Amino acid sequence: RDLSKSIEVAYGLDGIGLLVVSGIPGYVEARKTLLPLAAKLAHLSKEKLAKLEHPSSNYSVGWSHGKEKIGGGKADVYKGSFYANPK
């Protein structure tokens, strides 16, 4: 389905910057499989986490810690993220 109009409404000049997508086949099962792995990820060594980084995607895939900038251009070291963008 073409979502171009919905994207334009959500992110256009009068949009609120939020687009909700539902009805994705297999989503619930994939989420139930992925979320329990967060605790295991949190306990990996810094060396193993570094192997999960993906700089060429600008850290939008894999592990990211201290790469995003907050106020004043300082690195955000208060959280880590793992971006699982399946294809």
HUQUISUL-V436145 format. One record per pair of residues at least 12 apart in sequence whose C-alpha atoms are under 6 Angstrom apart, sorted by the first residue. I is the first residue (numbers start at 0). J is the second residue. If there is no record, write none. Layout:
I_J ; I_J
This chain:
60_82 ; 61_81 ; 61_82 ; 62_80 ; 62_81 ; 63_79 ; 63_80 ; 64_79
